[in-house]
């Protein structure tokens, strides 16, 4: 199951650079994860300073 980013996202961008398949991109008010590309590795979870990323 792909990871998701919640409304708690502060748009810091820390997660985007850690994704090995580049499935994270900036949206209007928060970053988004492309569920079809996400390989569920969890590399983004540990770098989020506000805990906004979880399994979807």
C-alpha positions, 0 to 999 in steps of 0.5 A: 500500500502506498504512503500518503501525506496528510494535511499536517505537511508544512511543505519543507520538501525533506521527503521529496529528495529521499524518494528513490522512485521520485513519486513525491511532488509539491502540490498547492498546499502540501506535498503529494505521493503518486500512489501508482509509483510509490514502492512503499519503501518508507524512506520518506517517513523518517525524514518528515519533521512533523510526522505527516507521512503514513501508510495509506 
